[in-house]
Amino acid sequence: MSNKINIIFFGRLTKEKGVDIVLETLQKYQNNDKINFWIFGKGDKYFEDKIKEVDRARAGVKYLGWQNQRTIKKYLGKSHYCLMPSRFLETFGLSALESISQGVPVIGFAKGGLKQFIPKNLDINRQKGQNDFEKLDKIIKQIIDSHNNEEYQKISNQLKEKSKEYSKKHWIKNFEQIAGRNKRILVVSDFIENIGGIENYILETDKLLSQSGHKVDKFGLDSKLVKYRKFLMPLVGFNIFGYLGLRRKIKQFQPDIIWIHSASRYLGWLPLINCNGKTCLMMYHDFGYFHPFPSKVYEQNQIEFELNFIDFIKAGQTKNPFKIAFIILKFFSIKLLKNTIKKNTHLHLVPSEYMENVVSKSRNIDKKNIKTLAHFNFS
């Protein structure tokens, strides 16, 4: 490591991801020769343009836009800290896990799925300040003033050790304690093409399960249709095509276990009727089952109860008639989906322990039917 402190950010450039305070930080430290910032990602044009301005003004800020995982990992390996100030609740924090597996501490809001990866001294919420930028600024100043390579290396090694708790070996052991060994597993999800997020996790899980002696097949929109996903989403209310397709797939594959990952964006409730009488697992990857706009869920108490019709519309925080119409349609779609999942699911799985309360309280499900199955490190 050089004497300069390297800080990396990678993710969507949106306010929900905290990019507004990232931008303020770049602007404040653009003339500081003790620190470098590497920014990856695309998103709101306003943030892209502003970050490009700072990049052009100073060599210490480098905006690299969208890049593949290999390039990000290369820069992550040279970084001292990873900036991850997501305001909304993360269900887990795969990017944070990737960061600590490289020995890189994470700076952010220690809540939700990120709480387990952010130490107290790097938790923005624990700092004093009038706003989020001032609180983050306290951390950046502390990093610059007290950075010690020897002490840092000890912390870095501890993080690498911690990341081993999320190894593939640990994950498969935990999964087989739940589901058993050498099973025929049908993975069901809205999309089974790698478009990021849940889909990336599904493909990596598929490989790991297959390597461990399980027979795995998948059902969902594939590469031929995934590009039309925005036009197919209205089917979520009454998806007869999904119903017939899943029925045919179950008959052909004869699974021991049906593992549902995502059904709120395309499949909807109707195809899941096919799970009746089968051993079915449900994995909760996002808050789309609990709230009209998952990226607006900032605190756990927003979703720790079942929203009725009026509360669901209020949670959307909009007066736009088109958005209200969308929220109303989503409410009834989610209600049907919730009832179908509850009726046909044997075990509900969550990636972080705090979500056990969320699923239990918002879905009125006995905690004995909910288990935490943490994600694993892909790299």
N, C-alpha and C positions, 0 to 999 in steps of 0.2 A: 504493500500500500504506500502511495505517495503521501507527502505532507498535506496535500489538499484533501478536504473532506468531500466525497462524492455522494450526492443524494439523488435517488432515482424515483420517478413516478411512472407507473404504467396503468392505463385504464381508460375508461370513457371520459371525455372532457365535458363534464356536466357539473352543475351546481350540487346535485345529489352526491356526487363523488368528491365534493369539496374542492373543486378546481378553482373556485373564486379565491379561496385563501392561499392556494398554491400560487396563483398568479400574483397576488399581493406580495407574497414572499419573494418571488422571482424579481419583482420590481424593486423591492427594498434592498435586496442583496446583489443587484446587478453590477455594482462596483466593488464588491468584496472579493479580494484575491485569495481568500482562504477556503473557498467553497465552490464546488461545481454542481450544477443541476442538469440531469438528463431526463427529458420528458418524452414519454411514448404515449401514443393514442390519438384518436380522432373523436369528434363529437360536435358540440355547439360551435358554429362558425366564429362567433364573437371571441370565444376563448382561444380557438386556433389562431386567429389573426393577432390577438394581443400577445400570445406566447411567441409567435413568429417575430413580432416587433422587438421583444426583449432579446430574442436569439440574435437578431441582426445587430443589436446595439452592443452586445457583449459576448466574448468568447466563452465565458463561464456558464452560460445557459445554452443548452443544445436541445432543440426541438427536432425529434426524429420521426414524428407522425406514427402511422401504423407500421409495425414491423412484425415479422414472424417470431415465434417463441424462441428459436435458436439465437436470434440477434438480441432479444431482450435478456435471455439468460447470460449471454456473453457480457453485457453491461452490468447485469445484476452481480455477477462474480467480481466486478471491479468496484462495486458500490460499498459505502460504509453504512448507509441508512436507506430504508425504503419509506417513502412518504405515501400514506394510504388513509387520507382523512375523509373516508366515506361517512356521510351524515345519516344515510338510511341503514337500517339493520341488515346485516349480511347473515344468511343462514349458516354459513361456515367460514369461509375465508381461505380459499385455495391459493390465491395470490400471496397471501401472508405466509402460508405454509411453504410455498415455493421460496419465498424470501428467506425465512429462517433456516431452511434446509441448506442455503448457501452461506449461513452464518451472518446474515444481514438483519439487524434489528428493525422493527417496524414502528413508525410514528403514526398515530391515528387516534380515533375515539375508541376506547376500550369498552365496547358494548356488543351485544349480540354474538355472532360467530367470530368476531375479531378479538373479543375480550381475552381469549386464551393465548393470543399471540403478541399482545402489546403490554410491555412492562409499565409499572406505575410512573416511572420518570419520563416515559415517552407518551403517556396518555394525555391528549389535549385537554380533556375535560377536567383533569386534576390541576391544571395550571391556573394562575390568577390572571385576570384580564377582563376588559370590557366587552370583548367579542372573541370569536374563534381565531381571527388572525392574530390578535395580541397574545392569545394563549399559545398558539403555535410558535409565534415569534420567541417566546420565552424558551421554548425547547431548542430552537435553532441557535439562539445566543449561548445557551448552556453547552451545546455540542461544540460550538466554535471555541469557547473559552476554556473548556475543561477536557478536550479530547486528548487521550493518552493512548498511544498505540499498543503498549503492553497490556493495559487494562481492557482496552477494546478487544484484543485478541482472545482474552479469557472469556468475555461475554459472547463473542462470536462462536467459540468452541462449545459453550454451553447450549447455544441455540441449535447448533448442528446436532448435538446429542438429543435435545428435546424433540427435534423433527423425526427422530427414529421411532418415536411412539406412533407415528402415522405412516409407517412403512407398509408396503404391499403384503408382507408376511403377516403383520399384525392384523391388517384388514381382512385377509382371507380367513384367518383364524376366528375373528369375531363374527364374520358372516356365516361361517359353517357352524358356529355354536347356535346361530339362529335358525339356519335353513337345512343343515345337514350336508353331507358330502355326496359327490357324484350325482348331482341332480340334473334333470332336464328343466332348464329355466327359460321361460319366454319373457323377454324384456319388452315392455309396452311403453311407448312414449309418443308425444305429438310428432316429434321429428327424430329420425335416426341418422340423419346426415350431420357431419361435423360443422355446425354453424356457431360453435362456441358454447361456453357455459355448461348447462346440463348435458347437452349432446356430446361434448368432449368427454365428460365424466362417464357417460354411458358406453362410449366406444372403448375407453380405457378399462372400464369394469368388465366389459365383454371379453377383452383379451385376457385379463387376469383370471376370470372364472374359467375360461377355456383351457388356459395353461394349468389350472389346478384340478382338472378332471371332470368339470361340468360340461354338459352339452347346452349350448346357448343359441337361441334364435331371437330375432327382433321383429317388432311390428310397429309401424308408424310411417310418416311421410318419408320417402327415400329421396335420392338425388334427382330422380326424374320429375318429382312434383314439389320438392321443398322450395324451389324458386317462386312458386305460385302461392306460398303459404299465407300471404296477406289477403289474397282473394278467397282462400279456402277457410279462413278463420270463422266466417259466419256460420259454417256448418256445425260449430260447437254445440248449438242448441238442439239439433236433431240430425246427427250424423249417421244416416242409414248406410252410407258407403263404408264408414269405419266399422259399424256394427257387423255388416256382412263379411268384411275383410278379416276382422279379428276372429269371428266365428270359424271361418275357413282355416285360418292359421292354427287355431287351437286344435281343430280336428286333424290337421295334417301333422302337427308337431307332437301332440299329446304330452304337454308339459307336466312336470311334477309341481312346479311353482310358476305362478304368473306374478311378475314384479313390475308394478306400475311406477313410472318415474314422473311423468307429466301428462296431464289430460285436460288442462284448462284452456289451452291455446288453439287446439284443432279437434282432438278426439271427442271431448265432451262426455256426458254421462251415458249415452245410449250404448256405445260399444262395450262399456264395462259391465253391462248386464251379463255378457258372456262369461264373466268370472264366477258367476253363481255356482256353488258346489265345488269350486276349485280352491286349492291353497293359494291365497293371494296376499302379497306384500305391497304396501303403499309407501313410497319414499317422498318426503316433502322437501323439495329443493328451493322453493320460493314462496312468497306470501300472496301469490295470486289467488289462492283458495280462501283468503281471509280478508282481503282489502281490494277495492277497485283499482288502486294504483300502487303496486308493491314498492316502487321507488319513493313513495311518500310516507312509508312506514319508518319513522325515525326513532320511536320508542316502543318497548315491549308492551306497555300497557295499552297501546292502540289496537292490539289484536288478541289480547288475552280474554276476550269475551266474544260471544256470538253476536254479530251485528244484525239487527233487524232491518227491515226494508228502509225505514227513514234514516237510521244511523248510517247505513251503507251508502246512501246518496249523499248525506252530509260529509262522510269521510272523503268523498271525491273532491271537496272544496272547490266547486266550480259552479258558475251560473250559465255556462255555455250550454244551450239546449241540445246540441248534438252530443256533447260529452255526457250530459245527464241521461239522454236516451241510451247511450252505450252502457252507462253504469246500471241502468234499470235492467237491460238485457243480460248484463253480466251477473247481476244479483240472482235472477231466476235460473240462469245456467249453472252458477256455482251451487245454488241450493239443491238442484237436481243431482249435480255431481257429488255433493257432500253426502246426500242420502244414499246414493248408489254405492259410493266408496265405503260408507259406514256399514252397510248391509252385507257387502261382499268381501270385506278385508279382514284377514285373520290377525295381521300384525301391522302396526303403523311405525315406520322408521323415520328418524330425524337425524341430520348430520351433526347437530350440536345439542348438548344436554339441556340448555335453556329452552329449547323448542318443545320439550316434553310437556311443559306447562302450557305453552301456547296451543298445541294440538289438543291436549286434554280439556282445557277450559273452553276453547272456542268451538270444539266439536263434540263436547260432552262425551268423551271417550275415557274409559277406565285406564289409569296409568299402567296397569299391568299389561295392557295391550299396546304399549308404546315403548320402543327401545331406541337408544342412540347407536347409530352406526356411523362413526366419523369417517370422513373422506380420507383417501390416502394420497401420498405424494407421487405424482405421475413420473417425475424425473428420476 
